[in-house]
């Protein structure tokens, strides 16, 4: 039976019989090319959209390019990689194949790949809106009102951005085969979801969580039909089995550094990131059709497509609840907060927030299609005009707001001239398996990690292995740089496999540098940066 809910054709947008199925994707492609060509590309070329997380990923890639082991932690000697190296290995191979600078490869990977999210989202919205191309087109334009999506997906070269693109492509294929009960189709989607766990675990949690919840919903609504139960369990088990190497090697080991899994992005508390755009003129016209879309989806929840969409939305909301709950308790019940904060996992809530906004745009597509199908002409045209205004206003306001949003995410990468000689010496004369003790977290991250791919003693806790004892490492680094004598430094070097000290006259205490010169051989010195070998200095004849 033909569905009459979404069969209205909004023909005033397309005249002279042009096919909207071809016209809308062409317009989207031209808009994306213009956005990348005239706005984003100049900033990528000058590293202005090389995000902090991209540089963290680049450390893994640099480590591999310099000959490091794929399963070894690129930051700490003797540790196993705590983050899947799949993405870093792909970018490292691409950099080597193209004979291109690694950071430039990362920066430009967004232009080469991230735009696929637009095409996949249009297909996804087209299916969710009952194959209504007008609603799908406007919903895709509404993405420009989502700061998370524009800044952190379209513009960002991070593993999270690339994983989001892959997950949208995955969902676009999934919703077109969602009614299939073929064992081959179920196995294929289980494999795809599982591989995401070896690419980006947080996206795996969101995607697989939605699939699992949707499976539970189908089991309930289908009155425990045997085939439905078997398919739901089979898909989930395949996904879990494929991704199990990561979970077994990481989750089952005790965490000594909880900062990465408890980090809360500042953007979670900025209203312009919680809502689609900080302007009321942009938020309300977008949110009203989205609320209507939620009601329509809930009304048709027995259909697998809308059941999956509701499941994804619920998972994305659930991932944000812990951090907002803890923030509320910290403000109004600090005693309870101190007790609960040790037991409630946060689980990267900013990524859940981004997926909830993507769901909002999909509900916007459903609600828009519902508006276009209204029988009262005056109400239909009034609401349709409101929807079109919201999408258009979002598109034109996007470029104006991006620079402000970007301040929360982007880290302008500059390879400081003073470190170039030392970086060249380290690459040519040291092994990627050796450890360097540098003056602070910044030099460990940007100089030792990003530029050389060598191991370090300590770095920013939020970007460090969860199984590494960062507190002990930071204490030892302070002891080496400020208090320890030669014998104590040699003991610490033996304990943490430290081979070199990287020092700068702009950072280190001058008197301490004099002591280092007395105790250890000087391997490199350009009057600003010095490199010492942590081994007893042979007496001069």
C-alpha positions as CSV (number, residue, x, y, z in Angstrom):
1,X,0.0,0.0,0.0
2,X,1.4,3.4,-1.0
3,X,2.3,5.6,1.9
4,X,0.3,8.9,1.6
5,X,1.9,10.6,4.5
6,X,5.0,11.7,2.5
7,X,3.7,11.8,-1.1
8,X,3.4,15.6,-1.5
9,X,5.6,17.1,-4.2
10,X,6.9,20.6,-3.4
11,X,7.0,21.5,-7.1
12,X,7.5,25.2,-6.7
13,X,11.1,24.6,-5.9
14,X,11.7,22.8,-9.2
15,X,10.1,24.2,-12.4
16,X,9.9,23.1,-16.0
17,X,9.8,19.4,-15.0
18,X,13.4,19.1,-13.8
19,X,14.0,16.0,-11.8
20,X,14.7,16.9,-8.1
21,X,16.5,13.6,-7.6
22,X,19.3,14.9,-9.9
23,X,18.9,18.6,-9.2
24,X,19.3,18.6,-5.5
25,X,22.5,16.5,-5.3
26,X,24.0,18.8,-7.9
27,X,23.2,21.9,-5.9
28,X,24.6,20.3,-2.7
29,X,27.8,19.3,-4.6
30,X,28.3,22.8,-5.9
31,X,27.8,24.3,-2.5
32,X,30.3,21.9,-1.0
33,X,32.9,22.6,-3.6
34,X,32.4,26.3,-3.1
35,X,32.7,25.9,0.7
36,X,35.9,23.8,0.5
37,X,37.4,25.8,-2.4
38,X,36.9,29.3,-1.3
39,X,36.7,29.0,2.5
40,X,38.3,25.9,3.9
41,X,41.1,25.0,1.5
42,X,43.2,28.2,2.2
43,X,43.1,27.5,5.9
44,X,44.0,23.8,5.5
45,X,47.0,24.8,3.4
46,X,48.2,27.0,6.3
47,X,47.3,24.3,9.0
48,X,44.6,26.5,10.5
49,X,42.2,23.5,10.6
50,X,44.7,21.1,12.0
51,X,42.9,20.3,15.3
52,X,44.4,19.1,18.6
53,X,43.0,15.7,18.1
54,X,44.4,15.5,14.6
55,X,47.8,16.2,16.0
56,X,47.3,13.5,18.5
57,X,46.5,11.1,15.7
58,X,49.5,12.4,13.8
59,X,51.8,11.3,16.6
60,X,50.7,7.7,15.9
61,X,51.2,8.2,12.2
62,X,54.7,9.8,12.7
63,X,55.7,6.9,15.0
64,X,54.8,4.4,12.2
65,X,56.5,6.4,9.5
66,X,59.7,6.5,11.6
67,X,59.6,2.7,11.9
68,X,57.6,2.1,15.1
69,X,55.6,-1.1,15.7
70,X,52.0,-0.8,14.8
71,X,50.7,-2.2,18.2
72,X,53.2,-0.3,20.3
73,X,52.1,2.9,22.1
74,X,53.7,5.8,20.2
75,X,54.1,7.9,23.4
76,X,55.4,5.6,26.1
77,X,58.1,2.9,25.8
78,X,57.0,-0.5,26.9
79,X,53.3,0.2,26.6
80,X,50.8,-1.3,24.2
81,X,48.8,1.1,22.0
82,X,45.6,2.1,23.8
83,X,44.0,3.6,20.7
84,X,43.4,1.6,17.5
85,X,46.2,2.4,15.0
86,X,44.1,1.7,11.9
87,X,43.4,5.4,11.1
88,X,47.0,6.5,11.7
89,X,48.3,3.6,9.6
90,X,46.1,4.6,6.7
91,X,47.2,8.3,6.8
92,X,50.9,7.3,7.3
93,X,50.7,5.0,4.2
94,X,49.0,7.8,2.3
95,X,51.6,10.3,3.3
96,X,54.4,7.9,2.2
97,X,52.7,7.0,-1.0
98,X,52.2,10.6,-2.1
99,X,55.6,11.6,-0.7
100,X,53.8,14.4,1.1
101,X,54.3,16.2,4.5
102,X,52.4,14.2,7.2
103,X,50.6,17.2,8.7
104,X,49.6,18.5,5.3
105,X,48.3,15.1,4.5
106,X,46.2,15.2,7.6
107,X,44.9,18.7,6.9
108,X,43.9,18.0,3.4
109,X,42.4,14.6,4.1
110,X,39.2,16.4,5.2
111,X,38.8,18.0,1.7
112,X,39.4,14.6,0.1
113,X,37.1,12.5,2.2
114,X,34.8,14.4,4.6
115,X,32.5,15.8,1.9
116,X,31.1,12.3,1.4
117,X,29.2,12.9,4.6
118,X,27.0,15.3,2.7
119,X,26.1,12.8,0.0
120,X,25.5,10.0,2.5
121,X,23.4,12.2,4.7
122,X,21.2,13.3,1.7
123,X,20.6,9.6,0.9
124,X,19.9,8.9,4.6
125,X,17.5,11.8,4.9
126,X,15.8,10.8,1.6
127,X,15.0,7.4,2.9
128,X,13.9,8.7,6.4
129,X,11.6,11.2,4.9
130,X,9.7,8.6,2.8
131,X,11.8,9.2,-0.3
132,X,11.0,12.9,-0.4
133,X,13.9,14.7,-2.2
134,X,12.7,18.2,-1.1
135,X,12.7,17.3,2.6
136,X,16.0,15.5,2.2
137,X,17.6,18.5,0.5
138,X,16.4,21.0,3.2
139,X,17.5,18.6,5.9
140,X,21.0,18.4,4.4
141,X,21.1,22.2,4.3
142,X,20.1,22.3,7.9
143,X,23.4,20.6,8.8
144,X,25.0,24.0,8.4
145,X,23.2,25.0,11.6
146,X,25.1,22.3,13.5
147,X,28.4,23.6,14.8
148,X,29.6,20.1,15.8
149,X,29.0,18.8,12.3
150,X,30.4,21.7,10.3
151,X,33.5,22.3,12.5
152,X,34.2,18.9,13.8
153,X,33.2,16.8,10.8
154,X,33.4,18.7,7.5
155,X,36.5,20.7,8.4
156,X,38.3,18.4,10.8
157,X,41.0,15.8,9.7
158,X,40.6,13.7,12.9
159,X,39.8,10.0,13.3
160,X,36.5,11.1,14.9
161,X,35.5,13.1,11.8
162,X,36.4,10.3,9.4
163,X,34.6,7.8,11.6
164,X,31.5,9.9,11.6
165,X,31.6,10.1,7.8
166,X,31.9,6.3,7.7
167,X,29.1,5.8,10.2
168,X,26.7,8.1,8.1
169,X,27.6,6.0,5.0
170,X,27.0,2.9,7.0
171,X,23.6,4.1,8.2
172,X,22.6,5.2,4.6
173,X,23.2,1.6,3.4
174,X,21.6,0.2,6.5
175,X,18.3,2.0,6.2
176,X,17.8,0.8,2.7
177,X,18.3,-2.8,3.8
178,X,16.8,-2.5,7.2
179,X,13.8,-4.8,6.4
180,X,16.1,-7.5,5.0
181,X,16.3,-10.8,6.9
182,X,19.0,-12.2,4.7
183,X,21.8,-13.8,6.8
184,X,24.4,-12.3,4.4
185,X,23.1,-8.8,4.8
186,X,23.0,-9.1,8.6
187,X,26.5,-10.5,8.6
188,X,27.8,-7.7,6.4
189,X,26.4,-5.0,8.7
190,X,27.7,-6.8,11.7
191,X,31.2,-6.8,10.2
192,X,30.9,-3.1,9.3
193,X,29.9,-2.2,12.8
194,X,32.7,-4.4,14.3
195,X,35.4,-2.9,12.1
196,X,34.4,0.5,13.5
197,X,35.6,-0.7,16.8
198,X,39.1,-1.1,15.3
199,X,38.9,2.3,13.8
200,X,37.2,4.6,16.4
201,X,35.8,2.9,19.5
202,X,33.5,5.8,20.6
203,X,31.7,5.7,17.3
204,X,31.5,1.9,17.7
205,X,29.7,2.4,21.0
206,X,27.2,4.8,19.5
207,X,26.5,2.8,16.4
208,X,26.4,-0.6,17.9
209,X,24.4,0.7,20.9
210,X,21.8,2.0,18.4
211,X,21.8,-1.4,16.5
212,X,21.5,-3.3,19.8
213,X,18.6,-1.1,21.1
214,X,16.9,-1.3,17.8
215,X,17.2,-5.1,17.9
216,X,15.6,-5.1,21.3
217,X,12.8,-2.9,20.1
218,X,12.2,-5.1,17.1
219,X,12.1,-8.2,19.4
220,X,9.5,-6.5,21.6
221,X,7.3,-5.2,18.7
222,X,7.5,-8.4,16.8
223,X,6.2,-10.4,19.8
224,X,9.4,-12.4,20.1
225,X,9.5,-13.7,16.5
226,X,12.3,-16.3,16.4
227,X,13.9,-15.0,13.2
228,X,14.0,-11.4,14.5
229,X,15.7,-12.5,17.7
230,X,18.3,-14.6,15.8
231,X,19.1,-11.7,13.4
232,X,19.4,-9.2,16.2
233,X,21.7,-11.4,18.3
234,X,23.7,-12.5,15.3
235,X,24.4,-8.9,14.2
236,X,25.5,-7.8,17.7
237,X,27.7,-10.8,18.3
238,X,29.5,-10.4,14.9
239,X,30.1,-6.7,15.7
240,X,31.4,-7.6,19.2
241,X,33.6,-10.5,17.9
242,X,35.2,-8.4,15.2
243,X,36.1,-5.5,17.6
244,X,37.0,-7.8,20.5
245,X,40.8,-7.5,20.0
246,X,40.6,-3.9,21.0
247,X,38.3,-4.4,24.0
248,X,40.2,-7.4,25.3
249,X,43.6,-5.7,25.1
250,X,42.4,-2.4,26.7
251,X,39.2,-2.7,28.8
252,X,40.3,-5.7,30.8
253,X,43.5,-3.9,32.0
254,X,43.4,-1.5,34.9
255,X,43.4,2.2,34.1
256,X,45.9,4.3,35.9
257,X,45.2,7.5,33.9
258,X,41.5,8.2,33.7
259,X,41.8,11.6,32.2
260,X,41.1,10.6,28.5
261,X,37.8,8.8,29.4
262,X,36.6,11.4,31.8
263,X,37.4,14.5,29.7
264,X,34.5,16.8,29.0
265,X,34.7,19.1,26.0
266,X,34.1,22.8,26.9
267,X,31.6,23.0,24.0
268,X,29.1,20.9,25.9
269,X,28.3,23.9,28.1
270,X,28.1,26.4,25.2
271,X,24.5,27.0,24.2
272,X,25.4,27.4,20.5
273,X,26.7,23.8,20.5
274,X,23.8,22.4,22.5
275,X,21.2,24.0,20.1
276,X,21.5,24.3,16.4
277,X,22.9,27.8,16.2
278,X,22.7,30.4,19.0
279,X,20.3,32.6,17.0
280,X,16.6,32.1,17.9
281,X,15.6,32.7,14.3
282,X,17.7,29.7,13.3
283,X,17.0,27.4,16.2
284,X,13.2,27.5,16.5
285,X,12.3,27.1,12.8
286,X,14.6,24.1,12.7
287,X,13.6,22.5,16.0
288,X,9.8,22.7,15.5
289,X,9.8,20.5,12.4
290,X,12.3,18.2,14.2
291,X,9.9,17.8,17.2
292,X,7.1,17.0,14.7
293,X,9.4,14.5,13.1
294,X,10.0,12.8,16.4
295,X,6.3,12.5,16.9
296,X,5.8,11.0,13.4
297,X,8.7,8.6,13.9
298,X,7.4,7.5,17.3
299,X,3.9,7.0,15.8
300,X,5.5,4.7,13.2
301,X,8.0,3.1,15.5
302,X,6.9,-0.4,14.5
303,X,8.5,0.2,11.1
304,X,12.2,-0.8,11.3
305,X,13.5,2.5,9.8
306,X,11.9,4.7,12.4
307,X,12.6,2.3,15.2
308,X,16.3,2.5,14.3
309,X,16.3,6.3,14.1
310,X,14.6,6.5,17.5
311,X,17.1,4.0,18.9
312,X,20.0,6.1,17.6
313,X,18.5,9.3,19.1
314,X,18.0,7.6,22.5
315,X,21.6,6.3,22.6
316,X,22.9,9.8,21.7
317,X,20.9,11.4,24.5
318,X,21.9,8.7,27.0
319,X,25.6,9.3,26.4
320,X,25.2,13.0,27.4
321,X,23.2,12.4,30.6
322,X,26.1,11.5,32.9
323,X,28.1,14.6,32.3
324,X,25.1,16.9,32.7
325,X,24.0,15.1,35.8
326,X,27.4,15.4,37.4
327,X,27.6,19.1,36.4
328,X,24.2,19.6,38.1
329,X,25.3,17.7,41.3
330,X,28.6,19.6,41.3
331,X,26.7,22.9,41.5
332,X,23.9,22.0,43.9
333,X,25.2,18.9,45.7
334,X,29.0,19.0,45.9
335,X,29.2,16.3,48.5
336,X,27.1,13.8,46.4
337,X,29.2,14.8,43.4
338,X,32.5,13.8,45.1
339,X,31.0,10.4,45.8
340,X,29.4,9.8,42.4
341,X,32.2,11.2,40.1
342,X,34.4,8.2,40.8
343,X,31.7,5.7,39.7
344,X,29.8,7.4,36.8
345,X,31.6,7.0,33.4
346,X,31.4,10.0,31.1
347,X,32.2,8.2,27.8
348,X,33.1,11.2,25.5
349,X,29.7,12.9,25.7
350,X,30.5,15.5,23.0
351,X,30.4,12.8,20.4
352,X,27.1,11.6,21.6
353,X,25.9,15.3,21.4
354,X,27.0,15.5,17.8
355,X,25.0,12.4,16.9
356,X,21.9,13.7,18.7
357,X,22.2,16.8,16.5
358,X,22.5,14.6,13.4
359,X,19.4,12.8,14.5
360,X,17.7,16.2,14.9
361,X,18.4,17.0,11.2
362,X,16.9,13.6,10.2
363,X,13.8,14.3,12.3
364,X,13.8,17.7,10.6
365,X,13.6,15.8,7.2
366,X,10.6,13.7,8.5
367,X,8.9,16.7,9.9
368,X,9.4,18.7,6.8
369,X,8.0,15.9,4.7
370,X,5.0,15.9,7.0
371,X,4.6,19.7,6.6
372,X,4.7,19.4,2.8
373,X,1.9,16.8,3.0
374,X,-0.5,19.0,4.9
375,X,-3.9,19.3,3.2
376,X,-4.6,22.9,4.2
377,X,-2.9,24.9,1.6
378,X,-2.5,28.1,3.6
379,X,-1.0,26.3,6.6
380,X,1.2,24.2,4.4
381,X,2.7,27.2,2.5
382,X,3.2,29.1,5.7
383,X,5.0,26.3,7.5
384,X,6.9,25.4,4.3
385,X,8.1,29.0,4.0
386,X,9.3,28.8,7.6
387,X,11.2,25.6,7.0
388,X,12.9,27.0,3.8
389,X,13.8,30.2,5.7
390,X,15.4,28.2,8.5
391,X,17.5,26.1,6.1
392,X,18.5,29.2,4.1
393,X,19.4,31.3,7.1
394,X,21.5,28.5,8.5
395,X,23.4,28.2,5.3
396,X,24.2,31.9,5.0
397,X,25.0,32.3,8.7
398,X,27.3,29.3,8.7
399,X,30.5,31.0,7.5
400,X,30.0,33.9,9.9
401,X,29.9,31.6,12.9
402,X,32.5,29.0,12.0
403,X,35.5,31.1,13.2
404,X,33.9,31.6,16.6
405,X,33.1,27.9,16.9
406,X,36.5,26.9,15.8
407,X,38.2,28.6,18.7
408,X,36.9,25.8,20.9
409,X,38.4,23.0,18.7
410,X,41.2,24.2,16.6
411,X,44.9,24.4,17.5
412,X,46.9,26.4,15.0
413,X,50.0,24.2,14.3
414,X,53.2,26.1,13.9
415,X,56.6,24.3,13.7
416,X,58.7,26.8,15.7
417,X,62.0,27.6,14.0
418,X,64.0,27.2,17.3
419,X,63.2,23.4,17.3
420,X,64.0,22.6,13.7
421,X,67.6,21.8,14.1
422,X,67.0,19.6,17.2
423,X,64.1,17.8,15.3
424,X,66.4,17.1,12.4
425,X,69.1,15.7,14.7
426,X,66.6,13.5,16.6
427,X,65.2,12.0,13.4
428,X,68.7,11.3,12.0
429,X,70.5,10.1,15.1
430,X,67.9,8.4,17.4
431,X,65.6,5.5,17.3
432,X,61.8,5.7,17.3
433,X,61.9,3.2,20.2
434,X,64.0,5.5,22.5
435,X,62.6,7.9,25.1
436,X,63.2,11.7,25.4
437,X,62.5,13.7,28.6
438,X,61.4,17.1,27.5
439,X,60.8,20.3,29.6
440,X,57.0,20.2,29.6
441,X,53.8,18.7,28.2
442,X,53.8,21.0,25.2
443,X,57.2,20.1,24.0
444,X,56.5,16.4,24.6
445,X,53.4,16.7,22.4
446,X,54.4,19.0,19.6
447,X,58.2,18.4,19.3
448,X,58.9,14.9,20.6
449,X,55.6,13.4,19.4
450,X,54.2,15.3,16.4
451,X,57.5,16.2,14.7
452,X,59.7,13.2,15.6
453,X,57.4,10.3,16.6
454,X,59.7,9.5,19.5
455,X,58.7,8.3,23.0
456,X,58.4,10.8,25.8
457,X,58.5,10.5,29.6
458,X,55.3,12.5,30.2
459,X,52.7,14.4,28.2
460,X,49.2,15.9,28.4
461,X,47.1,13.4,30.5
462,X,44.1,13.8,28.3
463,X,46.0,12.4,25.3
464,X,48.0,9.7,27.1
465,X,47.6,6.0,27.5
466,X,45.0,5.1,30.1
467,X,47.3,2.3,31.4
468,X,50.3,4.6,32.0
469,X,50.9,6.0,35.5
470,X,51.0,9.7,34.4
471,X,51.2,11.0,38.0
472,X,54.5,9.1,38.6
473,X,55.9,10.1,35.3
474,X,55.2,13.8,35.9
475,X,56.8,13.6,39.4
476,X,59.9,12.0,37.9
477,X,60.1,14.6,35.2
478,X,59.9,17.4,37.7
479,X,62.6,15.7,39.8
480,X,64.9,15.4,36.8
481,X,64.4,19.0,35.7
482,X,64.7,20.7,39.1
483,X,66.0,18.6,42.0
484,X,67.5,15.2,41.3
485,X,71.3,14.6,41.3
486,X,73.1,12.6,38.6
487,X,72.7,9.3,40.4
488,X,69.0,9.8,40.9
489,X,68.5,10.8,37.2
490,X,70.3,7.7,36.0
491,X,68.1,5.5,38.3
492,X,65.0,7.2,36.8
493,X,66.3,6.7,33.3
494,X,66.8,3.0,34.0
495,X,63.3,2.7,35.4
496,X,61.5,4.6,32.5
497,X,64.0,3.8,29.7
498,X,65.0,7.4,29.2
499,X,67.9,7.9,26.7
500,X,67.9,11.7,26.1
501,X,67.1,15.0,27.8
502,X,65.7,17.7,25.5
503,X,66.3,21.2,27.0
504,X,65.7,24.8,26.0
505,X,67.2,27.9,27.4
506,X,63.8,29.6,27.2
507,X,62.2,26.9,29.4
508,X,64.8,25.2,31.6
509,X,66.5,26.7,34.6
510,X,70.0,28.0,33.5
511,X,71.7,26.6,36.6
512,X,70.2,23.2,35.9
513,X,71.5,23.3,32.3
514,X,75.0,23.9,33.8
515,X,74.6,20.7,35.9
516,X,73.4,18.7,32.9
517,X,76.5,19.7,31.0
518,X,78.7,18.6,33.9
519,X,76.9,15.2,34.2
520,X,76.0,14.1,30.7
521,X,77.5,14.3,27.2
522,X,76.1,17.0,24.9
523,X,74.9,15.6,21.6
524,X,73.4,18.7,20.1
525,X,73.6,22.4,21.0
526,X,72.5,25.4,18.9
527,X,72.7,27.9,21.8
528,X,69.0,27.7,22.3
529,X,68.1,24.0,22.3
530,X,70.4,21.2,23.8
531,X,70.2,17.5,23.7
532,X,72.0,15.4,26.4
533,X,72.6,11.7,26.4
534,X,71.5,10.2,29.7
535,X,74.7,8.3,30.5
536,X,77.6,9.2,32.8
537,X,80.0,11.7,31.2
538,X,83.5,10.3,30.6
539,X,86.1,12.3,32.4
540,X,88.1,14.7,30.2
541,X,91.8,14.0,29.8
